[in-house]
Amino acid sequence: MYEYKVVPAPTRAGKIKGLKTTAERFAHSLAERINAEAAGGWRFLRTESLACEERRGLTGTSRSTQTVMIFARALGQTRP
């Protein structure tokens, strides 16, 4: 049996020395997040983009898309 962890995917790529393009910086941000979770025993499964309703003002709502990263690990496992 597994437990799952869902975290927001990075939306911005920070400045990283030696990385010139947005794609390189963004890939680095994703790799950092995946490696950070892996240190806690979490295995990266996939990313998903899901619709989300948000409140706007007192009575209004709007729809947006949220991208999340999904990780899994065996129940009871805390570190590899």
N, C-alpha and C positions, 0 to 999 in steps of 0.2 A: 504494500500500500504506500502511497505517496502523499506528501503535502506540497502545496503550491504557493508560490509567492508572485504577486503581480506588482510591478513598479512602473511608474511613468517612464517612457523612453525620453532620452535627452532631446531637447528641441533646438538647442544652440550648440555650436561647436566653439569652444574657447580657443584662444590663441595658444599654440604650441610651437616652441622653437623648432625650426627645421621642417615644419609642415606648412606648405604654401597654399594649397587649395582647400576650399570648403569641404570637399569630399574627403580629403585626407584627415582634416581636423575632426570631422563628424565621425568617421570610422574609428579614429582614436578614442573619442568620447564613448562610443559604444563598447569598444574593447575594454576600456577602463571599468565600465559598469559591470560587464560580464565577468571580468577577472575579480572584481571586488566581491561579487556574489559567490563566485566559485570558491573563494577563500573560506566562505562559511558553509561549504558543502552543497551549494545550490548548482544545479545543472541547467544551463540555458536551453529552453525548448523552442521558443519562437516569439515573434512580435505580432501583435494584432492591432488593427485600427477599428475602434468601436464608436458608434453614435452615442452621444450623451446629451441629455436635456439639461439646460442651465436656467436658473432664474434670472430674469431681467426686470428690474424695477419691482413694483408691488405685485402686479398680476401677470406680467409677461414671461414668456420662456423663449429660449432660442436653442437651436441644435448646433452642436459642434462635433468634431471628430477627435477622439483622444487615442493616442498610440501608446500602447503598454508593452512591456517586456515580461514574458512568463518564464518562471524558473520552477524546477521541481527537485525534490530530494526524498529519499526514503524516510518514512516516519521514524522518529526517534534519533535520527542522525543529526549531529550538530556540527561536526567537522570531519573532513575526509581522513 
